[in-house]
């Protein structure tokens, strides 16, 4: 076993993709932590070198930039 083995890679990828699928639900816009959750899932996929498995990347990019505050930072 490799010293950097993180377990079942496919299961971890499926987990992070499932988290991303929760975000666009009807009331997700009321959740002040949705940007943090997206960062967690996208960051996890990036660490697993599986970011290309996200089918709607441009939608996430547009959504993240829609939360940008004109004076700096991002809204919750």
N, C-alpha and C positions, 0 to 999 in steps of 0.2 A: 504494500500500500504506500502510495506517495505521501510524504510528510505534509503536503499541502492539500490532501484530499478533504473535500468539504461534504462528503456524503453523496447522496444521490442527486446529481446535477439536474437531471430531467425533472425530478420532483420539486426542486427549488425553483426552477424556471416556471413550472406550472403554477406554483404558489404565487410568485410575483405577478404573473400574467392574470391570475384570478383577482388579485388585489386591484389591478388596473381596471378590470371589468366592473368593479363595484362603483367606481367614481362617477360614471355618467347616469346613475340612477336618478329618478325623479326629484328626490330631495337632497341630492349630493351638494347642491349649491348652498344649502343651509349649514353644512358642516365646515366649521372654521379650520379644521385640520386637513382638509382634502389636498392641499398643496404639499404638506409634509408627507402624507401617505403616498402621493404620486412620486415624490422624490425618493422615498424609501424603496418603492417598487422599481422605479427606473434605475436607481443606483444599484440595486441588487442585480438586476438584469445586466447592467453594464459590467459589474464585477465578474459575473459569470460569462462574460463575452457573448451575451445572447440578446443584446439590444435590438438586433435586426429581426428578432421574432415578434417585435411589436409592429402590428400591421398598420396602425393608424398613427404613426409618429407625428406627421404634420398636424393632425388634430390636437395632439398633446402640446406641441410647440405653440400653436395658436392659442390654446386655452391658457397655458402658462403666461404668455405675453399679455393676454387679456386681463390678467390679475396684477399687472405691473402698475405701480403707483407713479404718476407723473413726477412727483418730487423725489422719487427714489424708493427702492424696495418693492415689496409685493404685498397685496392685500391677502388676508387669511382666507 
